[in-house]
Amino acid sequence: MKKFEEMNLKEKIEAIEEVIKKDILPMLAFDGGMAEVLDVRENNGETHVYIRYGGACAACSSAGGATLFAIEETLRKRLDTDKIRVFPI
């Protein structure tokens, strides 16, 4: 598998969506929540992932803090990069 930084935008989106599907959605669903990727953009050498929370996450006070951190860290770890930022919309 290519390194994340070597992927084109389409490949990055596919890799991000795969991690969200396999690792993040089950974690959120455990507490009755969900998230969907709305957009992925490259910005100054970083990949910015824009998500929208749903279910219990939509009203949870942790969604902008601990949950967001967990999502970002899971993506960074699974894709072996520190060049990902996650933003809730």
N, C-alpha and C positions, 0 to 999 in steps of 0.2 A: 504494500500500500504506500502511496506517495505521502511525503510529509505534508502536513496541513498547509504550510506556507508555500509549497510548490503547486498546490491545486489551483485550478481556475475557479471562478466564482460559482459556476454550476456544480462543480465537484464539492466545493466547500458547503454549499447549501444541502446537497445530498448527505454529506457526512454529518452535518449538524442535525438534520432531521432524523437520521438514523439513531444518533445518541439520544435525542429527545424521546423518540418512540420507545427505545429499549431500556433506557436508564432513568429518565426524568419523569415521564408520564406515570409509570407505575408508582414512583415515590410520591407524586402529588395525589394520585388516585387513592392511595392508602388513607389520606385525610379528607377525601371527598373533593379534591381540587383537580384542576387541569390547566394546561397552558397550550397556546398555539403560536407558531412562528408566523408573524405578519410580514416581516421583511428581513433581509440580510444585505448589508452594504459594507463595502470596503472603504475605510477612512484612515488616511495617514498611516498605513501599514498594519492597521488593526481590522478585524472583522467585527462589525457591530450587528448583533442579533436583537431584533425588536419582537417582543412577545406580548401576548394579551392573556391575562389570567381569566379563568372561568371557574364555575363551581364554587367550592368553599374558598378557593384562593382569591377570588374576586373581592371578598370582603375581609380577608384576613390581614391583621396588622403586621404579620411577619412577611407578607408577600414582597414588600419593598426592601426588606432587610435580609433576614436569615434565609428565606426561601430563594430570593434572588441570588444571594451569595452561593448557595448550594447548587443552583442551576449553572451559574458561571463556572464554578470550580469543577463540576462534573464534566462540562464541555471541555474545559482546559485539560483536565486529566486524561479523559478518554481520547482527545484529539492531539494530545502531546504538544500543546502550545500555550503560551501566555498572551497571545495576541487576539483574544476573544473578549468582548465586552457584551453584556446583556442589559437591555433596557426595557422596562415595562412600559406599555402604552395604555 
